[in-house]
Amino acid sequence: MDYLVVVAAVLSVAGLVMLIAGSRGQDRRATALRLAAIERKLDLIMKHHGIVEPRAEEPDVLQHLMRGQKIQAIKVYRERTGVGLAEAKDAVERIARERGLDAR
């Protein structure tokens, strides 16, 4: 009889832990979705008012582009600015186009 009580208690605790862990993951996903929506709205507002985001051009990024090291330039850009992969790629490609380095 005591064995069944211990097994039931362990299963209850394991279930509770799984429930808590699952809810935290859902909270993170919900927060990420809300943040993405806010960023899209902010981008639309900035575009509507003609506000241009300040550039985060770094000498290291330009050096990598001049050597034809686009991937390394994106990595450096991400490290310096904290933006995501897609944003960094777009920014580095824009910098390369503006500097005439996109043909490399």
C-alpha positions in Angstrom: 0.0 0.0 0.0 2.8 2.4 0.8 4.4 1.6 -2.5 1.3 2.8 -4.4 1.2 6.1 -2.4 4.9 6.8 -3.2 4.3 6.0 -6.9 1.3 8.3 -7.0 3.1 11.1 -5.3 6.1 10.8 -7.7 3.7 10.8 -10.7 1.9 13.8 -9.3 5.1 15.8 -8.8 6.3 14.9 -12.3 3.0 15.9 -13.8 3.1 19.2 -11.9 6.7 19.9 -13.1 5.7 19.2 -16.7 2.7 21.4 -16.4 4.8 24.3 -15.1 7.5 23.8 -17.7 4.8 23.8 -20.5 3.2 26.9 -19.3 6.5 28.8 -19.3 7.2 27.7 -22.9 3.8 29.0 -23.9 4.5 32.3 -22.1 7.7 32.7 -24.0 6.1 32.0 -27.3 3.2 34.4 -26.6 5.7 37.1 -25.6 7.7 36.5 -28.7 4.6 36.8 -30.9 3.5 40.0 -29.1 7.0 41.5 -29.5 7.1 40.6 -33.2 3.7 42.3 -33.7 4.9 45.4 -31.9 8.1 45.5 -34.0 6.0 45.3 -37.2 3.8 48.1 -36.1 6.8 50.2 -35.1 8.4 49.6 -38.5 5.2 50.7 -40.3 5.0 53.9 -38.1 8.7 54.7 -38.8 8.2 54.1 -42.6 5.1 56.3 -42.6 6.9 59.2 -41.0 10.1 58.7 -43.0 12.2 57.8 -40.0 15.3 55.9 -40.9 16.9 53.6 -38.4 20.5 54.6 -37.6 23.1 52.5 -39.3 25.3 50.3 -37.2 28.1 50.1 -39.8 31.3 48.8 -38.2 34.7 48.9 -39.7 34.9 45.2 -39.1 31.8 44.6 -41.2 33.2 46.6 -44.1 36.5 44.8 -43.9 34.9 41.4 -44.2 32.8 42.6 -47.1 35.8 43.9 -48.9 37.4 40.5 -48.5 34.3 38.8 -49.8 33.5 37.3 -46.4 29.7 38.0 -46.3 28.9 35.3 -43.7 31.5 36.6 -41.3 30.3 40.2 -41.9 26.8 39.1 -41.0 28.1 37.4 -37.8 30.0 40.5 -36.8 27.0 42.7 -37.5 24.7 40.4 -35.4 27.2 40.5 -32.5 27.5 44.2 -32.5 23.8 45.1 -33.0 22.0 42.2 -31.4 19.6 41.9 -34.3 18.3 38.6 -35.7 19.8 36.7 -38.6 17.4 38.0 -41.3 17.8 41.6 -40.2 21.6 41.3 -40.1 21.7 39.7 -43.6 19.5 42.4 -45.0 21.6 45.1 -43.4 24.9 43.7 -44.6 23.6 43.2 -48.1 22.3 46.8 -48.1 25.7 48.0 -46.9 27.4 46.0 -49.6 25.1 47.4 -52.3 25.7 51.0 -51.1 29.4 50.5 -51.1 29.5 48.7 -54.4 30.8 45.5 -52.7 27.8 43.2 -53.6 29.5 41.9 -56.8 32.1 40.1 -54.8 
